[in-house]
Every structure is written in C-alpha cells, then in structure tokens.
Amino acid sequence: MTPLPIQPLSPLDGRYRAAVSDLGEYLSEAGLNRARVQVEVEWLIFLTDRSFAGSSPLTDDQKASLRAVVTDFGQDAIDALAREEAVTRHDVKAVEYYVRAQLSRLGLDSIAELTHFACTSEDINNLSYALTIRSAVAEVWRPRIQTLIDTLAERAVAHRDAAMLALTHGQPATPTTMGKELAVFVHRLRRVLDRIDRVEYLGKFSGATGTFAAHASADPGQDWPALSQQFVEGLGLTFNPLTTQIESHDWQAELYQAIDHAGRILHNLCTDVWTYISMGYFTQVPVKGATGSSTMPHKINPIRFENAEANLEIAGALLESLAQTLVTSRLQRDLTDSTTQRNIGVAFGHSLLAIDNIQRGLAEINLNEAKLAADLNVNWEVLAEAIQTVVRAEVTAGRSSITDPYALLKELTRGNRVDQQQLIAFVTGLDIGDDAKARLVELTPATYTGLASQLVDRLLS
C-alpha cells in the first residue's frame, strides 16, 4: 500500500479547519513563540528605560525596530526558531537566541546580555500563555459565543408569544412560549459570560523559585517585586506576587471551568432543540444538494446540533483535564503543565467548532406554530393547575366551600384526556364566584402561558 502524504492528525487541522483557524493566530506554537518574543523584547525595553546595569534608554526608532520583530513575526521567524530549537532542544532558549540575533541585526549588541535577564523559562512562558489565551478569548472565542447569544435572543423575541405545551418529566405540563424557553438559555449564558469576563489573567516574573534571588544578586538596591509588578501590569496582566517557579495557573482553572460551564449550557440547548425537532416543533430547512441519509432520501438529520453535542463533550473533557492538572505542581516545579498547556488550543477549538455548528443549525430551522397549537389543543387537562389554584383563592376569600380543590381536579384529570367542553362543564358547576368562573371558562391552553412573554421582554429589554 502506498503511504499517504503527511496528513493532519487532528480534524481541527483538517476537516474543520475553516471553523477554528482563527484560534491559530494565538493558540498555536507560532502564536506562543511570537508572544515569547514579545515578552523578551518588552523586558529589554523595560530594563533599558531604567538604565539598568549602565545601559542607555533606547531611542524611539530603536524601540520601534525591536517591537517590529514582534509585529512582523511571520514564516521566516517561525523557520528560524525551528532551526534554533533543533540545536538547543529547548523552546525558550531558542527564543532567547533568536532575540539576540535580532539585536545584532539592529546594531544593539551592547544590550544583548540583558536578553532573558534574571529570567527562568517559566517567567517568559506564563506571561506568553496569559497573553495568547487572553487574546484568543477576547478576539475569537468570546465574539463567536456573543454572536450565538445574540442570535438566541433574537429568536426569543421573535417567538415570545408562540405558546407551546411544556413537558416536565416528559409529560404535558403548564404551557410556556418558545421565546421564553430560549430566553432561559440566553440568561444562563450571559451569567457565565460575565464570569468569564471577570477572570484575571495573572502573571509572575520572579525567577527560578519565585524569590527574586538572581535579581537581588545582580542589583540588591532595586525593589524587584515592585519592578516586576510594573512590568507584568505593563503587559495588561494582573501581577501574582507569590509563586514557586511557576505561576500557579489558578486563573486558568477558573477560566476553563467557566468556559466548560458555558459549554454544558450549550449542550443542554442542543439536546432541547434536537428534541423539539423530533417533536415537529421546529422544522428543518432543506439545504440544496445536501444528503440527510445515504439510504433514506426523505431524511433531514439534525446534524449541526449532534455535531455540537459531541464537540462540547470533547471540549469539556479537555477543559476539565486542564483545570485539574494545571493547579498541581510538585514542590517548586515539575513539567506536567508544559505538555498539558500545549492542548489549550485543542480544547478551545472543539468549543469553537460546537458554537459554529449551533449557529449554523439555528439558521436551518423554522418554528412550526401549527404543530405547537395542535399539541396544546389536545391537552386541555393542563388547565387543571389553573382551576385548582383559582378555587383555592376562592375558598380563602370565602366565596367557595370546596374542601380539597387539588383532589377534586386530580380525580378529573390524572391520567385522563379532557376536552374543552368537559372542562367548561366542570368549571360551570363549581361552587366559586362568577368572576372566577368567567376567567376560567375563557382560559385555553394557548392562553395559559402566564407572564412568559413579559419575562422575555424583561430579560432582553
């Protein structure tokens, strides 16, 4: 058998690449290396701005040239770093040598020894991961889930008055509206998104065991914790003042748990929409040229929601693993976090792929209001709740002598189908006030939706 040409092992880099490729700008090896170069460059500028070790502040042109090493980072830089790492067998050391080479190219050899000054690899890595993850969330993942939430909100408004039979425990229950049910997901997702927005992206910059030992040896007169805080905060991150060699990754665990939580809510949305499709509450729009089944021509399968379910489960497993693994490091350092963090992009990729599928799936379904109305019309017994509740109020107000309203309605409706005429006859014969009787006689399953429409307005106004 002829061997295949080299193929992408992950479907995220193959079949689904178009849906997730934007994440590669930040969560790829190249994105991480660019961030590493950025941290090294900014540390050089930070030190020279303070004339550390007799250095002179760089001119504005020199700073711009150095920062262009980051902004112009492309394939040539990727290849150069690969060559360096092939020799060093150490990714961060390769970055250091690459930056030194750029200093030489720019005529800045005099500050070459300030490259990676007093840094351990984790000083560079933790800041680089924080920068890339923050950018991936802010620039790619969050806008996509926000668009999905906005789409759900639009659907909720559009279907605010679309009365439908509720099913609690899978059994006919007090009617609701499709808009209100979709608004529940909007509300849940917004709460979790608020949590995600409030996650702090922490960074440390305190040396090999978090003690500033090398820093203090080189210049004991400096307030190194204060300088480190200025540097970390200058990158737009939150300073972590007390760590081992590594930043403790607690913020990452908080972020991944929140993103996983959002994924679980989306998974619930998928299972509900899938069920509504199977019940005929949503009809699927045929896509020209698409095949639902290889043998049954009539079928349109809800594959967008099934695909999303599966990818949310994969993302959740990875995010949970990341959160569990990253918060533990033996003594002052071990490398379990190193290989684990290389899978951050995979976790985000499956999450993003799920979001993309849900967004596309929602665009391919229409509400079948005739089916909603038909189901309501054969389930008049759901008004038993309203009747017994009104009777209770009448008894309390002294306008009825009925002794056990719940038992009365239970005998009439439990396990029985009751039509409109039967309920009207039953209500007409009740010992309650005329106003209450009139309200109940006018009630239908389609109008017994309470404040569902107003709840949508309150949430989405």
N, C-alpha and C positions, 0 to 999 in steps of 0.2 A: 504494500500500500504506500502510495506517495505521501510523505509528510505534508501537512498543511503549512502554508506560510504562517508566520507568527501571528497569533490571534489574541484579541483582548480576552483575558480570563474572566473579568467581571462584566456582567451585562450592562453595568453603568457606563463602561467604556466602549460598549459595543451597541447592542440593540437599543438601549435607552439613552445614548449619549446626548442626543439633541435636547432632551428634557432636563438634563442635570449639568451640562457642560459649563455653565456659568460659575459653578462652585469651584471648578479647577483653577480659576483665577486666584483663589485664596487657599483652598484646602489640598492642593496638590503639593508634590515635593518641590516643584519650581516656585510655587507661591510661598511655601515656607522658607525656601532659600532666599527669595527676594526680601522677605521680612527680616531674616537674619542679617542680610547685608545692610538693611535699613537701620537696625539696632546698632550694628558696629559703626556705621557712618555717623549716626547721631551721637554716639558715645564719644567719638573722636572730636566732633564739633563741640560737644558739651565740655570736654576737658580743655581744649584749646581756647574756648571762650573765657575760661578761668585762668588762662596762662599756667596750667598745671605743669610742674617739673620744668619750668623755664620756657615752655612753648609760647609761641605768639598766636594771638587770635587770627583765625583765617579771614581773608578778605571776603566780601560778599560774592565776588566772582569765584573764589576758591570753594566756598560753601556750595554755591550753585552747581559747580562742576562735580563736587563729591555727591551731592544729592541726585544729580543726573545719573550716577551709577545705579541708583535705585529706580528712578522713573524710566530709564531707558533699558532696564533689565529685560533681556529677551533671549532668543535662542543661542546667541553667541555666549552669553553669560552662563546659560544652562549647560552648554557643552564644556565651557572652561571649568566650571565647578565639578562636572563629572570627571574630567581629567585629573583635577586636583584630588578628588576623593579616591580615585583609583590608586593613587600613591599613598595618601595619608591613612586610608581606611577609617577616616573619622570625618563625619559630615561638617561639624562646626569648625574643625581645624582647617578644612578645605575652604570654608567661607573666610576665615581669617587670612589665609594665604592669598585668596582672590582679592580681598580688600587691599592687602599690602601691594599687590601687583597694580591695582588701580591707582594707589597713591604714587607709586613710581611713575606710572604713565602720566600723571598730572603734575609731576615735579614736586611732590610733597613727601619725599623720602625722610625728611627731617622729623616727621611725626610718626614714622612707621611703627616705632616701639610703643606708641600709645594705642595701637590697634589691639583690641581684646584686653586692654589693660586691667589687671586685677580681676578678670572675669573667669568664672567657671563656665563650661558649656551650657549649663542649665540657666545661667543668667541670661544668655542670649536666647536659648530655646523657649523659656517660659514667656518672655516678652513677645517673641515672634509668634508663638501659638496664640497668645491673647490677642495680638493684633490681627492675625488672619481669621481667627474664629469670630471676633467682633465684626470684621468686615463681611465675612460670609453671612452672618446673621443679618446685619443691617442692610447689605446691598443685594442679597439674593433671597435667603430663606424667608425673612420677615415680609418683604414686599409681596412674595408669592402667596403666603398664607393670608396676608391682609386682603389681597385681591379676592381670594376664595371667601373670606368672611364677608366682604362687601357683596359678593355675588349671592351668598346665602341671605344676607339682609335684604337685598332687592327681591329675592324670591319670597321672603317672609312678608314683605309689604304687599307684593302682588297677590299673595294667597291669604291675606289677613282675614278675609271673610269667607273663605272656602271651607264651609262646615264639613266635618267628616267624623265618622264613628271612631272613637278611641278604642283601643284594645289593651286592657290591663290584664296581665296573665294570659294574653291571647284571647280574652273573652270580651264581648261587647260591653262597653263602658261609657260613661258620660261623654258626650260629643265634645270635640275641640275644633280647631281650624288648622289646616295645613300650615298656614302662616305662623300661627303660634308655636307649632311643633318645631318648625325650622328656626324660629327666633330663639328657642331654648338653646340650640347649638351655637347660635351667634353669641348669646350671653355667656355661655360656658367658655367658648374660645377667647372671647375678649378678656375675661378674667385671667386666664392662663397667659395670654399675650402680655398683659400688664405685668405679670410676674417675670416674664422673660425680659421685658424692657427694663426692669429694675435690677437685673443681675449685674453685679460688679465684676469687671474684668480685671483681676488682680495681677500684680507683677512684683517680683523680688529682684534685687540686684545687689546681693550682699556676700558674694564669694563662695568659696568651696564648701563651707559648712554653715553659712549664714551668719558668720561672726565678724565680717569685715577685716579678717586677720591680715591678708595681703595688703589691703588698702592702708591700714594703720601702720604697717611696717614701712611702706613707701613714704607716707607723709602723715605722721601721728598728729600733726596740728590741725588737720581737716576734720570737720564734722561730717564724716562719711555717711551716717544714716540720713542726715538732712540732705546731703548732695544726692544720694541715691533716690530719695523721695522726689526731689525736684526733677531728676532725670526720668523716672518712671511716670510721674504725672505729666511731664512734658510730652510724653508719647500718647497722652489721653487715657492712661490706665490708672487704676487705683493701687496705691502702694500697699504692699504687705510687709510690715516691719519686722516680723518674727517668723523665721522659717529654718528648716535644715538646709541642705544643699539645694533642694528643690522647693519651688513654690508648691504649696500643699494640695493644689488642684481642687480645693473645696468649691470654688466658684464654678469650675467646670461641672462638677457633680450636680450643683444646683441648676445650672443651665440645662444639662442633658435630661435631668429628671422632669423639668418643666416642659421641655420640648417633647419628651416621651408622653407626658400627661396630655399635651395638645394632640398628639398622635392617637392616644386612646379615645379621646373625644371624637376625632375624625373617624376612627374605626367604628364607633357607635353610630355615627352619621351614615357610614357606608352600609352597615347592616340594616339600619332602618329604611334607607332609600331602596336598597335591594328588596326588602320585604314589601314596601309599597309598590314597587314594580311588579312583583309576583302576584300581588292582590289586584293589580289593574288600576291602582290609584294614580300611578304615573305610567304614561305610555312612552315607549322609546321611539325616537325619530330614526327612521332608516337612513343609513349613510350610503350614498350611491357607490356601488361597486363592492361594498363590504359583505363578508360572509359570516353569518352567525354560527352555523353548524356545517360540518363537512358533509353531512348526510341528510339533514332536515332543512330544506330550503326556507321554511316559514320562519325560522327562529331568528330573533334578535336577542343576543345574550347581554346581560348587564356587566360586561367585562371590565368596564372602567372602574366600577366600584369593587369588583372582585380583585382586580389587579391592585387597587389602592389598599384593600384589606391586607393582602399578602405583604406588600411593601412596608406598610405600617408595622406589621408584626416583626419583620426583619429589622427595621429601624429601631423599634422598641427594644428588641433583644440586644442590639449593639449598644444603644444608648444606656441601657441598664448595666451592661457589662462595663462600659466606660466609667460610669458613675461609681460602680463598686470597686473596680480595680484602681482607679486613679487616686482615691483617697487614702490608700495604704502604701507606705514606702518603708522598707526595713531600715531601722536606725536612721542614719543621716542620708542614705541614698541607696536605691537599687534601680535597675533598669527596666522593671516591668512596665513603667509608664511610657518608656520610649517607643516600644513596638505597638503598645496599645493606642497611643495618640496618632499613629500613622493611619488608623482606621476611622478617625473622626469624619473625614470626608465621605467615607463609605456610608456611615450612619446618616449623615445629612443628605447624601444622595438618594437613599431609599425613601427618606421622609419627603424630599422634594418631588421625587417621582410619584409618590402617592398623592401629594397635593395637586400635581399636574393632572393626574388621572381623574380625581374628583372634579376638578374644574371643568375638564372636558366632558365628563359624564353628566354634570348638571346642565350642560348646553345641549345635551342629546335627549332630554326628557321633557314631556309636557304633562301638565296636570289634567287628569280625566275627571272633570267635575260631575259628569253624568254617572260614573261609577260611584263616586262619593255619595251622591244623592240617592242612588239605588240602595246602597248598603244602609243608609240612615232610615230609609223608608220601610225596611223590613225588620227594624229593631226598635219598635216603639217602647219595648219594655225598659229601655234605658231611662225613660222618664219617671220610673218608679222612685228614683232618688229624689227628684224634684217634688213629687207628690207627697212622699212621707215627710220631707223636710218642711213643706208648707203646712201640712197637718200638724206637725209638732208646734210650729209657731202659732197656729190657730188654737191649739189646746192651751198653750201657755197664756195666750191673750184672753182665754175664757170664751172663745167662740166655737169650741168643739168639745165633745165629751168622749171622743175616741180614746181608748185606754192604751193601745200599743200600735202606733202607726207603722212602725217598721215591720212588725209581724203581719199586719194586715196586707202590706204591699208584697212582703215575701211570699205569702200564700198565693197571691195573684200571679206573680211574675217569675219566681225562681224556677228555672228550667223550662219555662213556658214562653212561647211566642204570643205576643199580644198585639192586636192591630189597633188602629186609630179609633174605630168605633167602640171597641171594648173598653179602651181607656176613657173615652168621653163618657160612656155609660157609667163606668165605675166612679169617675170624678163627680158626675151629676148626682149620684146617690150618696155622696159623702156628707157627713154632718160637719160642714165648715161654712164660713161666711161666703156671701155671694161674690165679693170682690176676689177672694182667693180662688173660688170656683171658676170665675171668668178667666183669670190669669192662666190657670191650669188647662182649661179647655182650649185656649188659644195656642198653647205650647206645642211645638213639634220637635222631633229630634234635630232637625236642621236649625231650629232657633234656640235650642238649649245648649248654647256654647258659652254662656256666662259672659265674662269680660275678655274673652280670648282676643278679640280684635283690638280692644283698648290696650291690652298688655303688649301687643306688638307695637302699637303707637308709642307707648311709654318707653319701651326699650330703645326704639330706633329713632325717636324724635330728636 
